[in-house]
């Protein structure tokens, strides 16, 4: 098997980063995988942050157990979105594929195996936009035999893709006047929050790379592969994550096995039952409830 490089984005959370790296190393494929770590720079006027980022730098320099370890420390703060776009572009154009992680994720023992198998299986199928390690808890239709499924809206919590898909994204949304008329269609496709996040990026209220990645997927009418049992646990809902707060409306089952034989869907098609179950987490009602809980657990 051809092992994809692993790209890991970090910032100022040493303990979270340590947990992520430890979980990746519990995957036997790590020893055959090149690791690229990108650490963002210190934000201006953030007291104590320089020391935290320095601690992260010193830890990154000690990482071992991979085929190779490569790291880049930004001199200035870019923000998560710009950091990911620049870092992934650099590495994926060198290898043709990549697995991408952030420093608040904990991987199952078989996550790298699932991701690499998915990358191998669907590399030449242009209908597949990405391979996701995380999956919300979904209702499995009666008689469904595979342990993975296709759906819309790629997850940003541990994912992988190929250079041709990545490079097809219009990061600048150059045709915005045309895109403004797609609000209803985009929300029907991926959930009630989709266009709002896209517009927030356009108007400078967020720096999200993920919503632009998903919008490109929407425009191209492509699907993402998900495991029925999640291979990733997002540990970022501790109040310290860039885009996560302490309350989490997303529910999942985590794979605690060492099984590395996976069954994939026979055809690259979306099962409507999976779509409804997966996108229910993005319904307006659940989002309103989440905002209330965010206030309570702030």
Secondary structure, DSSP 8 states (H G I E B T S, - for coil): ----EEEEEE-S-HHHHHHHHHHHHTSGGGGGSEEEEEE----TT-TTHHHHHHHHHHHHTT--SSSEEEEEE-SS---HHHHHHHHHHHHHHHHSEEEEEETTEEE-TTHHHHHHHHHHHHTT-TTEEEEES--------TT---SEEEESS--SSSEEEEHHHHTT--TT-TTHHHHGGGHHHHHHHH-TTHHHHHHHHHTTS---SHHHHHHHHHHHT-EEEEESSBSEEE--TTTTSSS--S-------B--S--------SSS---HHHHHHHHGGGSHHHHHHHHHHHHHT-
